[in-house]
Amino acid sequence: MKIEVKKEGIFIPKGLLEELEIEDVEVVLKEHEILVKPKSLTRKLKGFVKTRLTVRELDQLYTEI
């Protein structure tokens, strides 16, 4: 599975996203990059949060990511 660049756009195989455990994504276009990130807070913070956080702290992390 590889990412393909075609005239119509960039194609990312669904299997690749499934391998990365990304199901529902948000695409952010920046000046020199395209960021594909999960919408799920759980997926965004997977492997990132190691300590107990308050709901407010988690919400702050979610909006920063």
OpenMM code with the backbone's topology and positions (N, CA, C; nanometers):
from openmm import Vec3, app, unit

residues = "MET LYS ILE GLU VAL LYS LYS GLU GLY ILE PHE ILE PRO LYS GLY LEU LEU GLU GLU LEU GLU ILE GLU ASP VAL GLU VAL VAL LEU LYS GLU HIS GLU ILE LEU VAL LYS PRO LYS SER LEU THR ARG LYS LEU LYS GLY PHE VAL LYS THR ARG LEU THR VAL ARG GLU LEU ASP GLN LEU TYR THR GLU ILE".split()
positions = [
    Vec3(0.0830, -0.1180, 0.0000),
    Vec3(0.0000, 0.0000, 0.0000),
    Vec3(0.0873, 0.1240, 0.0000),
    Vec3(0.0650, 0.2095, -0.0961),
    Vec3(0.1413, 0.3334, -0.0973),
    Vec3(0.0504, 0.4492, -0.1350),
    Vec3(0.0933, 0.5654, -0.0965),
    Vec3(0.0205, 0.6875, -0.1292),
    Vec3(0.0505, 0.7221, -0.2741),
    Vec3(-0.0550, 0.7582, -0.3482),
    Vec3(-0.0380, 0.7905, -0.4895),
    Vec3(-0.0760, 0.9354, -0.5159),
    Vec3(0.0014, 0.9995, -0.6006),
    Vec3(-0.0299, 1.1350, -0.6437),
    Vec3(-0.0789, 1.1256, -0.7872),
    Vec3(-0.2022, 1.1700, -0.8088),
    Vec3(-0.2630, 1.1656, -0.9421),
    Vec3(-0.3106, 1.3055, -0.9784),
    Vec3(-0.3562, 1.3193, -1.1012),
    Vec3(-0.4077, 1.4485, -1.1461),
    Vec3(-0.5246, 1.4956, -1.0583),
    Vec3(-0.6053, 1.3997, -1.0129),
    Vec3(-0.7232, 1.4323, -0.9329),
    Vec3(-0.6900, 1.4673, -0.7885),
    Vec3(-0.5714, 1.4289, -0.7416),
    Vec3(-0.5338, 1.4585, -0.6040),
    Vec3(-0.4448, 1.3513, -0.5458),
    Vec3(-0.4345, 1.3522, -0.4142),
    Vec3(-0.3518, 1.2562, -0.3417),
    Vec3(-0.4437, 1.1469, -0.2881),
    Vec3(-0.4056, 1.0222, -0.3113),
    Vec3(-0.4865, 0.9092, -0.2677),
    Vec3(-0.4111, 0.8293, -0.1617),
    Vec3(-0.4758, 0.8128, -0.0466),
    Vec3(-0.4192, 0.7351, 0.0630),
    Vec3(-0.5068, 0.6104, 0.0783),
    Vec3(-0.4506, 0.4911, 0.0609),
    Vec3(-0.5306, 0.3693, 0.0721),
    Vec3(-0.5946, 0.3560, 0.2106),
    Vec3(-0.7204, 0.3140, 0.2109),
    Vec3(-0.7922, 0.2969, 0.3375),
    Vec3(-0.7186, 0.1976, 0.4281),
    Vec3(-0.6585, 0.0962, 0.3691),
    Vec3(-0.5839, -0.0030, 0.4460),
    Vec3(-0.4702, 0.0594, 0.5252),
    Vec3(-0.4057, 0.1600, 0.4685),
    Vec3(-0.2974, 0.2290, 0.5380),
    Vec3(-0.3507, 0.3035, 0.6594),
    Vec3(-0.4640, 0.3707, 0.6423),
    Vec3(-0.5256, 0.4409, 0.7548),
    Vec3(-0.5692, 0.3429, 0.8634),
    Vec3(-0.6203, 0.2262, 0.8223),
    Vec3(-0.6603, 0.1244, 0.9191),
    Vec3(-0.5391, 0.0706, 0.9949),
    Vec3(-0.4272, 0.0531, 0.9257),
    Vec3(-0.3032, 0.0092, 0.9913),
    Vec3(-0.2603, 0.1073, 1.0984),
    Vec3(-0.2803, 0.2351, 1.0713),
    Vec3(-0.2430, 0.3404, 1.1653),
    Vec3(-0.3525, 0.3648, 1.2695),
    Vec3(-0.4584, 0.2837, 1.2618),
    Vec3(-0.5735, 0.2937, 1.3509),
    Vec3(-0.6382, 0.4314, 1.3451),
    Vec3(-0.6460, 0.4855, 1.2236),
    Vec3(-0.7116, 0.6137, 1.2007),
    Vec3(-0.8383, 0.5858, 1.1208),
    Vec3(-0.9533, 0.6152, 1.1805),
    Vec3(-1.0793, 0.5865, 1.1128),
    Vec3(-1.1462, 0.7135, 1.0619),
    Vec3(-1.1729, 0.8064, 1.1499),
    Vec3(-1.2396, 0.9312, 1.1145),
    Vec3(-1.1342, 1.0409, 1.1206),
    Vec3(-1.1047, 1.1048, 1.0077),
    Vec3(-0.9921, 1.1976, 1.0031),
    Vec3(-1.0344, 1.3405, 0.9721),
    Vec3(-0.9457, 1.4302, 1.0061),
    Vec3(-0.9576, 1.5713, 0.9719),
    Vec3(-0.8353, 1.6038, 0.8871),
    Vec3(-0.8555, 1.6739, 0.7771),
    Vec3(-0.7452, 1.7112, 0.6898),
    Vec3(-0.7218, 1.8609, 0.7050),
    Vec3(-0.5985, 1.8968, 0.7381),
    Vec3(-0.5617, 2.0369, 0.7569),
    Vec3(-0.4588, 2.0732, 0.6501),
    Vec3(-0.4899, 2.1740, 0.5713),
    Vec3(-0.3978, 2.2211, 0.4684),
    Vec3(-0.3190, 2.3387, 0.5234),
    Vec3(-0.1878, 2.3238, 0.5246),
    Vec3(-0.1007, 2.4316, 0.5694),
    Vec3(-0.0199, 2.4791, 0.4496),
    Vec3(0.0610, 2.5794, 0.4702),
    Vec3(0.1351, 2.6387, 0.3582),
    Vec3(0.2198, 2.5371, 0.2827),
    Vec3(0.2927, 2.4507, 0.3547),
    Vec3(0.3829, 2.3571, 0.2885),
    Vec3(0.3578, 2.2121, 0.3264),
    Vec3(0.2409, 2.1827, 0.3817),
    Vec3(0.2141, 2.0450, 0.4219),
    Vec3(0.0649, 2.0178, 0.4293),
    Vec3(0.0324, 1.8912, 0.4242),
    Vec3(-0.1043, 1.8442, 0.4432),
    Vec3(-0.1012, 1.7534, 0.5646),
    Vec3(-0.1807, 1.7852, 0.6645),
    Vec3(-0.1836, 1.7092, 0.7883),
    Vec3(-0.3127, 1.6284, 0.7934),
    Vec3(-0.2999, 1.4975, 0.8065),
    Vec3(-0.4151, 1.4092, 0.8220),
    Vec3(-0.4116, 1.3602, 0.9659),
    Vec3(-0.5120, 1.3994, 1.0450),
    Vec3(-0.5103, 1.3627, 1.1859),
    Vec3(-0.6465, 1.3098, 1.2286),
    Vec3(-0.6473, 1.2225, 1.3282),
    Vec3(-0.7733, 1.1656, 1.3737),
    Vec3(-0.8596, 1.2697, 1.4424),
    Vec3(-0.9914, 1.2576, 1.4265),
    Vec3(-1.0843, 1.3464, 1.4963),
    Vec3(-1.1033, 1.3016, 1.6408),
    Vec3(-1.0842, 1.1745, 1.6646),
    Vec3(-1.1073, 1.1172, 1.7966),
    Vec3(-1.0025, 1.1647, 1.8972),
    Vec3(-1.0476, 1.2170, 2.0095),
    Vec3(-0.9562, 1.2598, 2.1149),
    Vec3(-0.8738, 1.1428, 2.1647),
    Vec3(-0.9333, 1.0261, 2.1745),
    Vec3(-0.8626, 0.9065, 2.2202),
    Vec3(-0.7461, 0.8753, 2.1280),
    Vec3(-0.7685, 0.8793, 1.9976),
    Vec3(-0.6632, 0.8503, 1.9002),
    Vec3(-0.5560, 0.9593, 1.8997),
    Vec3(-0.5982, 1.0855, 1.9174),
    Vec3(-0.5009, 1.1946, 1.9180),
    Vec3(-0.4034, 1.1813, 2.0338),
    Vec3(-0.4531, 1.1348, 2.1463),
    Vec3(-0.3705, 1.1295, 2.2666),
    Vec3(-0.3134, 0.9909, 2.2925),
    Vec3(-0.3369, 0.8951, 2.2034),
    Vec3(-0.2873, 0.7588, 2.2226),
    Vec3(-0.1352, 0.7592, 2.2374),
    Vec3(-0.0871, 0.7048, 2.3479),
    Vec3(0.0557, 0.6974, 2.3730),
    Vec3(0.1177, 0.8294, 2.4153),
    Vec3(0.0378, 0.9331, 2.4274),
    Vec3(0.0880, 1.0659, 2.4585),
    Vec3(0.0701, 1.1005, 2.6052),
    Vec3(-0.0474, 1.0709, 2.6596),
    Vec3(-0.0789, 1.1068, 2.7973),
    Vec3(-0.0404, 0.9916, 2.8884),
    Vec3(0.0513, 1.0156, 2.9798),
    Vec3(0.0979, 0.9122, 3.0714),
    Vec3(0.0539, 0.9377, 3.2159),
    Vec3(0.0080, 1.0576, 3.2447),
    Vec3(-0.0337, 1.0914, 3.3804),
    Vec3(-0.1826, 1.1195, 3.3834),
    Vec3(-0.2376, 1.1215, 3.5006),
    Vec3(-0.3799, 1.1542, 3.5150),
    Vec3(-0.3997, 1.3040, 3.4947),
    Vec3(-0.4960, 1.3373, 3.4105),
    Vec3(-0.5249, 1.4770, 3.3816),
    Vec3(-0.6708, 1.5070, 3.4135),
    Vec3(-0.6981, 1.6326, 3.4439),
    Vec3(-0.8363, 1.6740, 3.4646),
    Vec3(-0.9051, 1.6856, 3.3288),
    Vec3(-1.0364, 1.6930, 3.3322),
    Vec3(-1.1130, 1.7103, 3.2083),
    Vec3(-1.0711, 1.8400, 3.1403),
    Vec3(-1.0493, 1.9432, 3.2174),
    Vec3(-1.0069, 2.0723, 3.1619),
    Vec3(-0.8709, 2.0599, 3.0917),
    Vec3(-0.7766, 1.9893, 3.1541),
    Vec3(-0.6439, 1.9706, 3.0940),
    Vec3(-0.6529, 1.8885, 2.9654),
    Vec3(-0.7353, 1.7827, 2.9665),
    Vec3(-0.7546, 1.7028, 2.8450),
    Vec3(-0.8162, 1.7860, 2.7333),
    Vec3(-0.9150, 1.8688, 2.7696),
    Vec3(-0.9797, 1.9541, 2.6704),
    Vec3(-0.8799, 2.0528, 2.6120),
    Vec3(-0.7918, 2.1056, 2.6940),
    Vec3(-0.6890, 2.1977, 2.6468),
    Vec3(-0.5933, 2.1276, 2.5505),
    Vec3(-0.5511, 2.0060, 2.5845),
    Vec3(-0.4642, 1.9276, 2.4953),
    Vec3(-0.5330, 1.9017, 2.3626),
    Vec3(-0.6615, 1.8685, 2.3682),
    Vec3(-0.7378, 1.8373, 2.2466),
    Vec3(-0.7406, 1.9572, 2.1526),
    Vec3(-0.7601, 2.0749, 2.2076),
    Vec3(-0.7692, 2.1933, 2.1209),
    Vec3(-0.6329, 2.2354, 2.0677),
    Vec3(-0.5250, 2.2003, 2.1389),
    Vec3(-0.3902, 2.2343, 2.0928),
    Vec3(-0.3419, 2.1417, 1.9822),
    Vec3(-0.3862, 2.0172, 1.9830),
    Vec3(-0.3372, 1.9176, 1.8873),
    Vec3(-0.4041, 1.9371, 1.7536),
] * unit.nanometer
topology = app.Topology()
chain = topology.addChain("A")
for resn in residues:
    res = topology.addResidue(resn, chain)
    for name in ("N", "CA", "C"):
        topology.addAtom(name, app.Element.getBySymbol(name[0]), res)
